[in-house]
């Protein structure tokens, strides 16, 4: 059994320095671990809460402070055997290519992984889209991190078909209930069509940043609508929050996924072969 904590996060905390801000994030993660979580997920743009604490105030400067000043300390503090964390997202400057990415740092035991956002909203013009969707293993399960708008893109789901993804994690940041609904309704669809468990956590609160000035969100988890999951709720959505840190604990049983995939006679879109091609015909 894998224990997952999905966390909202409020970047408007009253921190006096970048290290003080990082200490609050570390405490959030360590508290979940100490209370039994194996894996913790924080929202998109968690680290843009650093922007009011740096000069000049910009995503580029946040990237410099995070990766050059905070990252090694975070790596040391959050290096715990058999534990993992998706640290929300933070700007990352690719000096070789001269590009700024919206990147999710991922710690899995002593491994350092990451995922860049692939599709950008109109107000993310400072960023360049990533080009790779990375799969990784933890506790015998296969994971993908699909950031906010990316979960709304059906082509990503189509590319994941047949990849054996057990859990899709969705760090998100949305300003309105419409954004929350788009992300969560698409996350639910992905759980059905991929036969995967999909967990979502949104940013909440307000921060002095153009990217995340106002944030509304919740936590949510969606399971496949298949017989192996019949005896428990197949979707659980928290209330909508406009601030604060709120956690949703999710228990994931790998055996349920194994049983589902053995049930070949059950109608299950994740087990169907994709059509090699088809045509749309206008009558």
C-alpha positions in Angstrom: 0.0 0.0 0.0 1.3 3.4 -1.0 0.3 6.4 1.1 0.0 9.7 -0.9 -0.6 13.2 0.5 -1.9 15.8 -1.9 -1.4 19.3 -0.5 -2.7 22.7 -1.4 -0.2 25.5 -0.6 -0.6 29.2 0.1 2.5 31.0 -1.2 1.5 34.2 0.6 3.1 33.1 3.8 4.8 35.7 6.0 8.4 34.6 5.4 11.2 37.1 5.9 13.7 35.4 3.5 14.0 32.7 0.8 15.4 30.3 3.4 12.5 31.0 5.8 10.1 30.3 2.9 11.9 27.1 2.1 11.7 26.0 5.7 7.9 26.3 5.7 7.8 24.0 2.6 10.2 21.5 4.1 8.1 21.4 7.3 5.0 20.7 5.3 6.6 17.8 3.5 8.4 16.4 6.6 5.2 16.5 8.6 3.4 14.4 6.0 6.2 11.9 5.9 6.4 11.7 9.7 2.6 11.1 9.8 2.9 8.1 7.4 2.9 9.5 3.9 5.3 7.9 1.4 4.8 10.5 -1.3 3.9 14.2 -1.0 2.8 16.4 -3.9 2.7 20.3 -3.8 1.0 22.6 -6.3 2.3 24.3 -9.4 4.1 27.6 -8.7 4.6 26.8 -5.1 8.0 28.5 -5.3 6.7 31.7 -6.9 6.0 32.7 -3.3 9.7 33.6 -3.3 9.2 36.5 -5.7 8.4 39.1 -3.1 11.6 38.1 -1.2 14.1 38.6 -4.0 15.3 41.6 -6.1 14.6 42.2 -8.9 11.3 40.5 -8.6 11.0 38.2 -11.6 10.6 34.5 -12.5 14.3 34.6 -13.7 15.5 35.8 -10.3 13.3 33.2 -8.5 15.0 30.6 -10.7 18.5 31.8 -9.7 17.7 31.9 -5.9 16.0 28.5 -5.9 18.5 26.5 -7.9 21.7 28.3 -6.8 21.0 29.1 -3.2 18.2 26.8 -1.9 18.3 23.6 -3.9 21.3 21.8 -2.2 19.8 22.5 1.2 16.4 21.2 0.1 18.1 18.1 -1.3 19.9 17.5 1.9 16.8 18.0 4.1 14.5 16.0 1.9 16.7 13.0 1.2 14.9 10.3 3.1 15.0 6.6 2.1 11.7 5.2 0.8 10.1 8.6 0.7 9.4 10.9 -2.3 8.1 14.4 -3.0 7.0 16.4 -6.0 8.0 19.9 -4.9 5.4 21.8 -6.9 7.0 23.8 -9.7 9.6 26.6 -9.9 11.2 28.5 -12.8 14.3 26.8 -14.2 16.8 28.6 -16.4 18.4 26.4 -19.1 21.6 28.5 -19.7 22.7 26.3 -22.6 19.6 26.9 -24.6 18.7 30.3 -23.1 15.2 29.1 -22.0 13.1 29.4 -18.9 11.0 26.4 -18.0 8.2 25.8 -15.5 9.8 22.8 -13.8 8.7 20.4 -11.1 11.6 19.1 -9.0 11.1 15.5 -7.9 13.0 13.8 -5.1 12.7 10.0 -4.9 14.9 8.7 -2.1 18.4 9.8 -3.2 17.3 10.4 -6.9 16.8 13.8 -8.3 14.2 13.9 -11.1 12.1 16.6 -12.8 9.3 17.3 -15.2 8.8 20.5 -17.3 5.4 21.8 -18.2 4.6 21.0 -21.9 1.7 23.4 -22.6 1.7 27.0 -21.4 -1.2 29.4 -20.6 -1.2 32.8 -22.3 0.2 34.5 -19.2 3.2 32.2 -19.1 4.9 33.9 -22.0 8.2 34.1 -20.2 8.5 30.3 -20.2 9.4 27.9 -23.0 7.5 24.6 -23.2 9.2 21.3 -22.3 9.6 18.6 -24.8 9.6 15.3 -22.7 7.1 13.6 -20.5 9.2 11.6 -18.1 8.0 8.3 -16.4 9.6 7.2 -13.1 9.2 4.4 -10.6 8.5 4.4 -6.9 7.3 1.8 -4.5 6.6 -0.6 -7.4 4.4 1.8 -9.3 5.0 3.9 -12.4 4.3 7.6 -12.2 3.9 10.6 -14.5 3.7 14.3 -13.4 1.4 16.2 -15.7 1.4 19.9 -14.8 -1.9 21.8 -14.8 -2.9 22.7 -18.4 -1.2 19.5 -19.6 -3.9 17.3 -18.0 -6.4 19.1 -20.3 -4.6 18.1 -23.5 -6.0 14.8 -24.8 -2.9 14.2 -27.0 -0.9 13.7 -23.9 -3.3 11.0 -22.7 -3.1 9.3 -26.1 0.7 9.2 -25.9 0.5 7.7 -22.4 -1.8 4.9 -23.6 0.0 1.5 -23.2 2.9 3.1 -21.1 1.7 1.3 -18.0 1.3 4.4 -15.9 -0.2 3.6 -12.6 -0.4 7.1 -11.0 -0.7 10.5 -12.7 0.1 13.5 -10.4 -1.2 16.9 -11.3 0.3 20.0 -9.6 -1.9 22.9 -10.6 -2.5 26.6 -10.1 -5.8 28.2 -11.1 -7.4 31.6 -10.4 -11.1 30.8 -10.8 -13.5 28.0 -10.3 -13.6 27.5 -14.0 -9.9 26.6 -14.0 -10.4 24.2 -11.1 -13.2 22.5 -13.0 -11.2 22.2 -16.2 -8.3 20.6 -14.5 -10.3 18.3 -12.3 -12.8 17.2 -14.9 -10.0 16.3 -17.3 -8.1 14.5 -14.5 -11.2 12.4 -14.0 -11.4 11.6 -17.7 -7.7 10.6 -17.7 -8.3 8.1 -14.8 -11.0 6.4 -16.9 -9.2 6.3 -20.2 -5.8 5.4 -18.9 -6.9 3.1 -16.1 -4.7 5.1 -13.7 -5.1 6.9 -10.4 -4.9 10.6 -10.9 -4.2 13.0 -8.0 -4.6 16.8 -8.2 -3.4 19.6 -5.9 -4.0 23.3 -6.5 -2.4 26.4 -5.3 -4.4 28.6 -3.0 -4.2 32.1 -1.5 -2.6 35.4 -2.8 1.0 36.4 -3.4 2.8 39.5 -4.7 3.5 37.9 -8.1 2.0 38.6 -11.5 1.9 34.8 -12.1 0.1 33.8 -8.9 -1.6 37.0 -7.6 -4.8 35.1 -6.7 -5.4 31.4 -6.5 -8.3 29.2 -5.9 -8.2 25.4 -5.6 -8.6 22.1 -3.8 -7.3 18.5 -3.7 -8.9 15.7 -5.6 -8.2 12.1 -6.5 -9.8 10.0 -9.2 -9.7 6.2 -9.6 -10.6 4.0 -12.7 -14.3 3.2 -12.9 -13.6 -0.5 -13.0 -14.8 -3.5 -10.9 -11.5 -3.7 -8.9 -12.3 -0.3 -7.4 -16.1 -0.9 -6.9 -16.0 -1.1 -3.1 -14.5 2.3 -2.4 -15.2 5.9 -3.6 -13.8 6.4 -7.1 -13.5 10.1 -6.9 -12.9 12.3 -3.8 -12.8 16.1 -4.2 -12.3 18.4 -1.2 -14.1 21.7 -0.8 -12.8 24.7 -2.7 -10.2 26.8 -0.7 -9.0 30.3 -1.3 -6.0 30.1 1.1 -4.0 27.9 3.4 -2.4 24.4 3.4 -4.9 21.5 3.2 -4.0 17.9 2.8 -5.8 14.9 1.4 -4.5 11.4 2.2 -4.9 8.8 -0.5 -4.2 5.1 -0.1 -3.1 3.3 -3.3 -3.2 -0.5 -3.5 -1.1 -1.8 -6.4 -3.0 -5.0 -6.3 -6.2 -3.2 -7.4 -4.4 -2.0 -10.5 -3.1 -5.5 -11.2 -6.5 -7.1 -10.8 -8.1 -4.5 -13.1 -5.6 -5.2 -15.9 -6.2 -8.9 -15.7 -9.9 -8.5 -16.2 -9.8 -8.7 -20.0 -13.5 -9.3 -20.4 -14.5 -6.1 -18.6 -15.2 -3.0 -20.7 -12.1 -0.9 -20.0 -10.9 1.8 -22.4 -7.4 1.6 -21.1 -7.1 -2.0 -22.3 -8.4 -1.3 -25.8 -6.0 -1.0 -28.8 -5.8 2.5 -30.3 -7.2 2.8 -33.8 -4.3 3.1 -36.2 -6.2 5.7 -38.1 -9.7 6.9 -38.9 -11.3 9.6 -40.9 -13.8 12.3 -40.0 -16.4 12.4 -42.8 -18.6 15.5 -43.3 -22.0 14.3 -44.6 
